[in-house]
């Protein structure tokens, strides 16, 4: 996937993850976005070769939530 396609995927996917974070962590959307953009999960999501962009927003949220709670996260089995 080229960079422009990855960016387009992230433009669609990231707001969905941020919305879940805001709801589940009881923070506003700005704080949720700041937290997600600073996460290791987002850092890896940005790397096309990891193929995390094909995961659902809920799966990415679960990875993020695990990172927040434990400082690490688990890649899904099918990745």
C-alpha positions as CSV (number, residue, x, y, z in Angstrom):
1,X,0.0,0.0,0.0
2,X,1.4,3.4,-0.9
3,X,1.6,6.2,1.6
4,X,-1.4,8.1,0.3
5,X,-3.6,5.0,0.7
6,X,-2.3,4.4,4.2
7,X,-3.0,8.0,5.2
8,X,-6.5,7.7,3.8
9,X,-7.1,4.6,5.9
10,X,-5.9,6.3,9.0
11,X,-8.1,9.3,8.3
12,X,-11.1,7.0,8.5
13,X,-9.9,4.7,11.2
14,X,-8.3,7.0,13.8
15,X,-11.5,9.0,14.6
16,X,-13.3,5.8,15.3
17,X,-10.7,4.7,17.7
18,X,-10.6,8.1,19.4
19,X,-14.4,8.0,19.8
20,X,-14.2,4.7,21.6
21,X,-11.4,6.0,23.8
22,X,-13.4,9.1,24.7
23,X,-16.4,7.0,25.6
24,X,-14.7,4.2,27.5
25,X,-12.1,6.4,29.3
26,X,-14.6,9.3,30.0
27,X,-12.4,12.0,28.4
28,X,-13.2,14.5,25.7
29,X,-12.3,13.8,22.1
30,X,-9.3,16.2,22.2
31,X,-7.8,14.4,25.2
32,X,-8.6,11.0,23.7
33,X,-6.9,12.0,20.4
34,X,-3.8,13.3,22.2
35,X,-3.5,10.1,24.2
36,X,-3.9,7.9,21.2
37,X,-1.4,9.8,19.1
38,X,1.2,9.4,21.9
39,X,0.6,5.7,22.3
40,X,2.8,2.9,21.1
41,X,-0.2,1.4,19.3
42,X,-0.5,4.5,17.1
43,X,3.2,4.6,16.4
44,X,3.0,1.1,15.1
45,X,-0.3,1.7,13.3
46,X,1.5,4.4,11.2
47,X,3.9,1.9,9.9
48,X,2.3,0.3,6.8
49,X,4.4,-2.9,7.0
50,X,2.8,-3.8,10.4
51,X,-0.6,-4.1,8.6
52,X,-2.4,-2.9,11.8
53,X,-4.5,-0.6,9.5
54,X,-6.6,-3.6,8.5
55,X,-7.8,-4.1,12.1
56,X,-11.1,-2.8,13.4
57,X,-11.4,0.3,15.5
58,X,-12.5,-1.8,18.4
59,X,-9.5,-4.1,18.1
60,X,-7.2,-1.1,18.0
61,X,-8.9,0.3,21.0
62,X,-8.4,-2.9,22.9
63,X,-4.7,-2.9,22.1
64,X,-4.5,0.8,23.2
65,X,-6.5,0.0,26.4
66,X,-4.1,-2.9,27.2
67,X,-1.2,-0.5,26.7
68,X,-2.7,2.1,29.0
69,X,-3.3,-0.5,31.7
70,X,-0.1,-2.6,31.5
71,X,2.4,-0.5,29.5
72,X,2.4,-3.1,26.7
73,X,0.0,-4.7,24.2
74,X,-0.6,-7.9,22.4
75,X,-0.8,-8.2,18.6
76,X,-3.9,-10.0,17.5
77,X,-3.3,-13.6,16.4
78,X,-4.2,-13.0,12.7
79,X,-1.8,-10.1,12.3
